[in-house]
Amino acid sequence: MFVVIIGALLAVMLMPSLYQWWRQEQDYRDIQARVEAARERNAELERELELWNTPEFIASQARERLGYVMPGETQYSVVDPGPGYQDQAAVAAAAPRGPARPWVHMFALLTSEADAPAENEPTTP
């Protein structure tokens, strides 16, 4: 009986220390994950920096971002016509009006027709 009491007392005394150790292990794992993520991000930024050191990449970024062109080239820009514009081909291809009933009603009607036998079909004995 005395051994059980001493064991329980030791367990109660050690629980805060064990909990603190467990929390520190969790924090350590979280910090390791953040360090690994930072290393990956650093490697990604270094690859991007290497790209910026090449003249071809700088020229492509100047074309894309700033709209620069080399001498003798012609630049074309596509302009959004705005919300009032309607493509005549799309308007001509569109149906004149939608179905008379929603698709759910049409589906229900078609399934009920498919389940019902036709009246003028001969039945085989």
C-alpha positions in Angstrom: 0.0 0.0 0.0 2.8 2.3 0.9 4.5 1.6 -2.5 1.3 2.6 -4.3 1.1 5.9 -2.5 4.7 6.7 -3.2 4.2 5.7 -6.9 1.1 8.0 -7.2 3.0 10.8 -5.5 5.9 10.5 -7.9 3.5 10.3 -10.9 1.8 13.5 -9.7 5.2 15.2 -9.3 6.5 14.1 -12.7 3.4 14.9 -14.7 4.2 18.7 -15.2 7.7 17.9 -16.2 6.6 15.2 -18.7 4.0 17.6 -20.1 6.6 20.4 -20.5 9.0 18.0 -22.2 6.2 16.9 -24.6 5.3 20.6 -25.4 9.0 21.4 -26.0 9.2 18.4 -28.4 6.2 19.7 -30.3 7.7 23.2 -30.5 11.0 21.8 -31.7 9.2 19.9 -34.5 7.3 23.0 -35.5 10.5 25.0 -35.6 12.2 22.4 -37.7 9.3 22.4 -40.2 9.4 26.2 -40.4 13.2 26.1 -41.0 12.8 23.6 -43.8 10.1 25.7 -45.4 12.3 28.8 -45.1 15.2 26.8 -46.8 12.9 25.8 -49.6 11.7 29.4 -50.1 15.3 30.6 -50.0 16.3 28.0 -52.7 13.3 29.2 -54.8 14.3 32.8 -54.5 17.9 32.0 -55.4 16.7 30.2 -58.6 14.6 33.3 -59.4 17.7 35.5 -58.8 19.7 33.4 -61.2 17.0 33.9 -63.8 17.2 37.7 -63.3 21.0 37.5 -64.1 20.4 36.3 -67.6 19.8 38.9 -70.4 17.1 36.8 -72.1 14.9 36.7 -68.9 15.3 40.4 -68.4 14.3 41.1 -72.0 11.2 38.8 -71.7 10.2 40.5 -68.5 10.6 43.9 -70.1 8.4 42.8 -72.9 5.8 41.2 -70.7 5.6 43.7 -67.8 6.5 47.0 -69.5 5.5 46.4 -73.1 9.0 47.1 -74.5 9.8 45.9 -78.0 13.1 45.5 -79.9 13.8 47.9 -82.8 12.0 46.7 -85.9 9.3 44.7 -84.0 5.7 45.5 -83.9 3.7 45.3 -80.7 0.0 44.3 -80.8 -2.3 44.9 -77.9 -5.7 43.3 -77.4 -8.2 45.7 -75.8 -11.2 44.5 -73.9 -14.3 45.9 -75.8 -16.3 46.3 -72.5 -19.4 44.8 -71.1 -21.7 46.0 -73.8 -20.0 44.1 -76.6 -21.6 41.0 -78.0 -19.9 38.7 -80.4 -22.2 38.3 -83.4 -21.2 34.7 -84.0 -22.0 33.8 -80.4 -25.4 35.6 -80.6 -26.3 33.8 -83.8 -25.3 30.4 -82.4 -27.3 30.8 -79.2 -30.7 29.3 -79.0 -33.6 31.8 -79.4 -35.0 30.9 -76.0 -34.5 28.4 -73.3 -36.6 25.3 -72.6 -40.2 25.8 -71.5 -39.5 23.9 -68.3 -36.5 23.6 -66.0 -34.2 20.6 -66.6 -35.4 19.0 -63.3 -39.0 18.9 -64.5 -37.9 17.6 -68.0 -35.8 14.9 -66.3 -38.8 13.8 -64.1 -41.1 13.7 -67.2 -38.7 11.7 -69.3 -38.0 9.2 -66.5 -41.7 8.7 -65.9 -42.3 8.2 -69.6 -39.5 5.7 -69.8 -40.9 3.7 -66.9 -44.4 3.5 -68.4 -45.1 0.9 -71.1 -46.3 2.1 -74.5 -50.0 1.6 -75.1 -49.9 0.3 -78.7 -47.0 -2.1 -78.2 -48.1 -5.7 -78.5 -47.4 -7.7 -75.3 -45.9 -11.1 -75.6 -47.4 -13.9 -73.6 
